[in-house]
């Protein structure tokens, strides 16, 4: 170790597996209208980069959890409609 360094390593706390996807999905459900990645990013707590939010949205779209609609030069995302339960 170099002199003058404390040797302390700061570790960032990792989220539980799938928790970020749940947060993104909950944000879109609360909105009730399709949101762009930038809009989703602004609604989430914490400091997530645009690329991280876009990656999560793309993964959820690939899993057919989200649909995307063109908006300007980008896409807006919304939850897929689930069949309503009867009975």
N, C-alpha and C positions, 0 to 999 in steps of 0.2 A: 504494500500500500504506500502511496505517496505520503510524504509528511504534510501535515496540514489538513488532511481529510479525516473525517470522523468515522468513516466506514459504515455509516448508517444508510440503509437502503429503504427507501419509501416504496411500499407496495400499494397499488391501487386495489381496492376491493372489487372483485368481479361479481357480476350479476349472476343469479341463478340461471341455469339453462332454460331458455324459452321466455324468460321474464320480459325481455325487451320486446319480443314479438307480441306478448300480451299487452304491454303498455301501448304499443303502436295501434293494435287492434281496438283497444278500449278508447283511445283518443279518436279514432275514426268513427266508432259507434256513437260516442257522445256528440260529435259534430253533426251527424245526421245528413251531411252533404259531402261529396267528394272533396278531398284536400290534396294539395300539391305536397311534395316532399318538404319544401320550405315551410309551409303552413304546419305540417305535422311536427317538424323540428321545433318551431316556435312554441308549440303547445306542450311539449315534453319537458319534464324536469331534468336537470343535469346538463352537462355540456356534451351533447352528442354532435358529431360532425354531420354535415349534409350527406357525405358519402355513406356514413353508417346508417342513417335513416333511409336513404335510397336503397341500400343493400337489403335492409329488413323488409321494406315495401316490395322489392323485387322478389325476395324469397316467398313472402306471403302470397304474392300474385302467382308465382310458380306452383304453389301448393293449392291454388284455386280457392284461397280464402278471401282474396281481394279481387275486385275488378278494377280496371283502369279505363279512364275516359280521356280523350284528348282535351287539353286546355292550353290554348296558345301553342307555344313551342315545346310544351312539356305534357305530362300526364297528371291527372288527379286520381286519387285512389279512394275506393269506398268498399265496405264489406260486401261480400256476395250475399244475396238474399237467401236465407234458409227457408225451407218449407215450413209453414206454420203447423204446429201440432194441433190435432183435434182430439177431443175426448178427454 
